[in-house]
């Protein structure tokens, strides 16, 4: 009997119809390109140079590689930060268009008498192909070594050696084919093991990404293969397999994917867990400010012929320029067979996350979030008792206010509540932060933050104060002092711990970088010295 059944629900969204000309902005990002709201109708053609702005800060420089009538895709030339949907885009330089042939020039050409030679019939004119720049390679490789000298009676000395690498190869073979790799190998050494799950000497190798992608902006089809994280349904996590996305129109996309779970396939006790599904997505905008993104996906996970999980995931964003925005994501579990018997219902809401923000004025912004955690049954936790399975369920909400104040300073504060069904009272938390980007002189910054929480069974607080100094364009040093204390139902006393940390980083020549930190911990729980050094090469 066929076990794999996926339902793709088509969602219709009503978008405001008022269209008005205005500024360009970032629509969305893929692994290779940045898609913006303007196109050929706004004078953008291949080669046009753009800047991504956030306020007065230049986030990145772009180059248009393909332009439709009202949209364009760009490659990143330089980046000073993370590009986000809604960031403003300004034109720096327009690409040169072919010079027009004037009437006078045509007349002059006709007046010139030249020898008559036989003319061979020319083949039919073909539409010129979009030129693709040459192959580009960038990435980094770094070696990190850290030591923990435990001065307590437990003598839990620890050291870690790690090598991490990232590699991005674009425009392979003169096409829009790209390759991405991110991985790490690590060795952990312990003088004394604690617990049965740790060993004195342990190697851990991890590959986060090993993928090929084909994202030609002029093609309606995109391909991804290898160890990938689907952009439209990132909540499902990484898998080893294939994904194909088709652009149905300028606003609608549809995709299919399938593969296996690498974390289970290569575990100590390997399990074959396949995953597959599909999605539809809407990406559109009205005018120069309103952005609407909504996707819905059906996902199934199976072990041979046994269902592990089937679910429907929704995620979306509604944003009005830099004035306000709403983000949401939800998951519904479809319970069949043993899952319906175990859970007691055929459909269950397994997660909800909603976040909304609004800019009160040019310097202040308020953000409110709500989320819940409702565990779902899979083959891995099928036999866990309900009392243990439901131990970490909760519902939570948080309100945050941020504001810029004179003299390059910024203040923020938040209050949150988290309620577990097995507790009579919720746990409340508070956070406050102050940051000065220019303290007396350029390059000197100061920050201080404090957090606290209080619940029916636990309470605690933490603080930290940092002073950092930039040296030139490529180096910085810093010092931090902090501490924390806590109390639980099981601990009658209130342990207190503090630390002092020194950090430094610098770029060496053009490609090398060096970073390190030294941290001294002292208090009731920890007493010792941590040291870490990292050296790497960017290419």
N, C-alpha and C positions, 0 to 999 in steps of 0.2 A: 504494500500500500504506500502510496506516495506520502512522504512525511514532510516534505519541504513546501510550505504554503506561505506566500507573502502577499500582503494586501497593501497596495499603494493608494492612499486616499488623496484625491485631488482637492486641494484647498483653493478657494477663490477669495481674493482680497480686493476690496474696493479702494482705489487710490484717488486722492484728490485730483481733479481734472484741471485745475488752474495752472497754466504753464506760463512761466515768466523767465526772461533771460537773466543771467547773473553770473556768479563766479563758478569756476571749475572746482571740482573736489574729487577725492578718491572714492570710488564706488566699492570695490572689494579687491582682495589680493589673492593670488595663487602662488604656487611654489616658484614660479618663474617670472610672472608679470604683475604689474600694477595696473588696474583698470580704472579709468577716470571718466567723468561725466560728459566731457566734451569730445567732439570729433571733427570730421571734415567740415561740417557746417559752422564750426567755430574757427576755421582756418588752420586746424592741426593736420599735418601730414607726416609721413615717415621722416624722421630726422629732427623734428621739432624738439627743442630743449625746454624742460620744465623744472620747476622747483616745488617741492611739497613743503608747505608752511604750517606751523602750529603757533598761532599768535605772530610774534616777530621772529620766531626761531625757524631756521631752515632745517627740516628733518632729513630731506634727501633730494638728490638731483636725478631727473628722469630723462629718458629719450624715447620718443614715440617710435614704435616699430610697425604699428598698423593702426589705421583709423577708419572706422565706419562713419556713417552720417552723423550720429549723435553719441558716439563712444569711441574710446581709443585704448589700446594696450601699450604699455611702456616697460622698458627694462630699466633697472636701477643702475645708475652710473656711480654715485657715491651715496653713503648713508651715514647719518649722525645719530640715528635713533630708530625706534620702531614705527613704521608707517601704520596708521590706523584708518579705518573707513571713516569718511567725513572730514579728513584733513583737507585744508585748502590747497589748491594747485594754481600756480601762476606761470605764465609763459615767459621764458627767459629769452629765447631766440627761435624764430620760425625758420624752418628748413627752406633752402632756396628752391623756388619753383622754376621750371624751364622757362627761359626768356621767350616772350612772344615774338613772332615774326611780324614786323610792321608792313603796312601796305607799300610804303615807299621802297622798302628793301625788296619786296616782291617785284615791283615795277622795274627796279634797277637790274634785278637778275634776269628779267625777260628781255631787257634791251641789249644785253651782251650777246654778240654773235659768236657762236662756238661751232667747231666742226661737228658734223652730224655723224654719230656712231650708232651702230645697231644696239638696241636696248632689249635685253632679255627680259621676258616677263618675270616679275618678282613673285615669290610665294605669298600666299595670303598672310596679312599681318596678324601676329599673335600677341595676345595680351602679355606685357612684360611681367615676369615673376618678381615677387618682392625679394630684394636682396637680403641675405642673412649674413650678419657679421661673422668673423672667424671664431673658432673655438676659444672659449675663455675658461680658465681654471683658477679657483681660489679656494682657500681653506686654511687650516692650521693644524699643527701637531705640537703637543706639549707633554712635558714630563713633570709629575708632581710627587713630592715626598713629604710626609708629615709624621711627626712623632708626638706621643703623649707620654710624659714621664710622670707616673702616678706616685705622689709622695705619701699617700695614705697607707694604712696597714694592709689593705687588700692587695697592693702592689700590682695593679692592673696595667702594666706598661703595654703600650700599643704602638705599632707603626704601620704605615700604609704607603705603598708605592703604586703609582698609576700612570698609564700613558693613554691619552685621549687624542682622537683625531677626527677632523671634519674635512670633507672634500666635496666641492661643487664644480661639476664640469658642465658647461652649457654650450649649445649649438654644436653638438657632435656631428662630424661628417658634413658640415655646412647645412644642417637642418635644425629644427627646433627640438631635437632630442637632447635630453639632459640626464645627468647621473648625479646622485647625491649619496653620501655616506657619512654616518656619524657613529662612532663606536668608542669603546674603552676597555682596557684590560687592567685588572687591579689585583694586588696581593696584600692580604691582611695578615699581620703577625701579632700574636698575643703571648705575653709571658705566662699568664694564668688564664685559662678559660673559665667562663662563668656560665653555668647552665649546660644542658645536654645538647643544645642546638648550635653551639659555637665550637670551633676547632682552633688549635694553636696556630696553624698555618693554612691559609685558604686562598685559592685563586678564583676570581670571578671575571668572566669575559662577557661583555654585553655589546650587542649591535642594536642601536636604536633605529637606524635607518639605512637601508641598502636598496635603492630604488632607481628605476628609470622612468622618465616622464616625457611625454610628447605634448607640447602646448603651443600649437601654431595658432596665433590670434586670427588668421584668415581662414582657418579650418573649423567646421562646426563640431569636430570630434576631437576629444582628448583621451590619452591613454596613460595609465600609471601601472607599474609592475614592480614586484619585489616586496620589501618590507615597507609598508606604506601606512599613513594615517589619513583617512578620508577627510577632506576639508569640510564637506557638507554634513557629515555625521561623525565628528571627531570623538564623540562620547563613547563610541564602541572601542576605541583604542587601536593600537597597531595590529596588523595581521600580515601574513605572508601570502600574497596573491595578486590579483589583477583588478583594476577598476577602469571602466570606460564611461565617459561623460559626453553627452550629445547636447549641443546648443540648439534647442527647438526654435527659438526666436531670440530677439535681442534681450528678452527678459526671462525666458524660461529655460531651465536646464533639466536633464534627466540622466540618471546614472545607474549602472549595475556593477556589483562587485562580488567577489568570492575568494576564499582562501582558507588558511588554517591559522590557529592561535599559536604563535611562536613560544610564548611563556609556558605553555603546557606541552608542546611537542618536544622541546629541548630541556625539560625539567628532569630532576633526578629520577622521578617515576613518570616516564613519558605517557601522554595521552593524546589521542588523535581527536581534536575538536575542530570541526569545520565551521566556517561562517560564511554567510551569503545574504544578499539583499539588494534593495534598490531604493532610489529616492527621486523626488522631483523638487525643484527649487525655483523660487521666484526672486529675481534681483532687478529692481526697478527704482525709478525716482520720478518725482513730479516737480518741475521747476528746478531751481538751483539749490534747494535745501532739503526737501523731504526725501528720505531714503527708506525703502521698504525691502526687507529681505525675509523670506520665510521658506523653510524646507521641511519636508516630511519624509520619513524613511521607514521601511519595514526591514527588520533584521532577524535572522534565524541562526541559531548555533546548535550543532548536532554532533553526537558521538555515534558513528555508524548510523543505525536507524532509530536511535533514541534521542528524543528532543532534550536539549539542555536549557535553551531559552528561546522564546520568540517574543518580539516586542515591536512597538511603534514609537519612534522618536520624532519630536517636533522641536525646532529651534528657529528663532527669528530675531529681527531687529527692526525697530521703527525709530528713526532719528530725524529731527528737524534742525539741520545745520549744527551750530554749536550752542543752541538754545536749550534743547531737551532731547532725551532719548530713552527708549525702553528696550531691554533685552529679556528674552524668555527662552526656556527650554523645559521640555516635559518628556517623560517616558511612561508608556503604558505597557504592562506585561500581558501577553495573551497566554493564558494557562490552559493547556490541554493535557490529556492523559494523566500521568502521575503528578504533574504540577497542579492540575485542578483539584485532584484529590488531596494533595498536601496543603495547598493554600486555602481551598474551600470556595474559590470563585473563578470564573472563566476570564475575567478582565480586572486588572488592578492597576491603580496609579502608583508607580514605583518611585518617581522623583519629580520635583518641581523646583525651578529656580526662576525668579523674577527680579530684575534690577531696573530701577528707574532713576534718572538724574535730571536735574534742572539747574541752569545757570541763573542765579538770582540777579546778578549784575556782572560787570566786566571782571570783578575780582573774586566773587563768591559763588560757590556751587554746593548743592545739597544732593545726596545720594541715599536711596533707600533700597534694601534688598530683603528678599524672603527666600528661604530654601528649606527643604525637608529631606530626611533620609528614611527611606522605607526599603528594607532589604528585600531582595528577590531570590527565589530558589533556583539553583542550577544543579547540575550533576555533582559539582564539587562540594556543595554544602547541603546536599539532599538529606543526609542522615543526621545533621546537627540538631540537637534538641531545641525546641522553640524558646525556652528560657534563655539560652545562650545566643541563639540567632537574633532575638529581638533586643539584645542588651544595649545596642548602640543606636537605636532609633531616636530621632529628634525632629523638632521643628524649630526654626530660628529666624530672627529678623534683626536687622541692624540699620541704624540711621547715622549718616556721616555728614559733617559740614566742613568745607575747606574754604579758606579765604587768603588772598594775598593782601599784605599790609605794606606800608611804606618801608623804605630802606632795604628793598630786596628781601623781604621776609615773608614767611608763609606760616599760617596756623591751620591746624585741623583737629577735629575731635569727633568721637563717635561713641554711641551707646548701643549695646546689643543684648538680646535675650535668646536663650536656648532652652527648650523644654523637652525633657525625656518623659515618655509615658510611665516609667516606673518611679518617677520622683514626684513628690507632692509640690515642690516649689521649683521654679525655673532658676537657671544660673544666669546672672547678669554680669556684663563686662563693660568696661570703660577704657577709652584710649584717648590720649592727648599728645600732640606733637608740635614742636616749634622748630623752624629752620630759617637760618639767615645765610643767604648765598654769598654776600659780600660783607664780611665782618672787619670793619676798619680799613682793610686793604683788599685789592683785587686778588682772587684766588684763594682767600681764606674763608671757609664756611664753618658754621656751627649748627649742630642739631641736638635736640633733646626730646625724648619721648618717655611716656609712662603708661603702663597698662595695669589693670586690676580686674579681678573677677571674684564673684561671691555666689555660692550656691548652698543647697541644703547639706551637702556632704563634703564640700571642698571650698577653699578660698585661697587667693594668692595675689601677688603683685610683682611687677618687674619694672626697672627703669634703666635707661642708658643715656649717656651724654658723649658726643663725639666732636672732635675738632680736626678738620682736614685742610691741607694746604696743597694747592696745585703749583707745580714747579714747571714753568714753561708750558708747552703744549702736550708733553708726553709723559710727565712724571707727577707723582703725588705721594704725600705721606699723611698719616693720620694716627690719632690716639683716641681710644674709647674707654670709658669707665662705666661699669654697670653692675647690677645686682638683682637678685630675686629671692623671694621667700614664699612659702606655701604652708597650708595646713589641710589635712584630710581627716576623715573619720578614723582611719587606722593609725595615724601619727598624732600622738598627744602633744608633742612639742612642735615648735614652728621653725624648721630648719632655715638658715639664711646662707646665701652664697653670693660671692662677688667675683669680678674679674677685671683685669686691665689688659687692653689689647693694643698692640702697635702694628700698623700696616704700612706697606710701601709698594709702589709699582712704578715701572719705567719702561719705555721703549728704547731698545738698543739698535742703533743704526736705522735701517729702513724696515726690516722684517722681524727682528727678534724682540721679545718682550720678557721681562723678569718681574715676578711678584712674590711677596712673602708676608707672613704675619707671625707675630709672637704673642701668645696669650697666657697670662698667669691666673689660674683659678684658685681661690681660697675660700673656705667656709666649712659648713657642717657636712655637706655631701661630697665635695670635690676639693682636692688639694694637689696641685701639680702644674706642669708647664707644657703647653702645646706649641709646637713649632711647625710651620709649613713653608715650603719653598716650591715655586713653580717657574719653569723656564720653557719658552715655546717659540715657535717660528710660524709667522703668517706668510702665506704666498698667494 
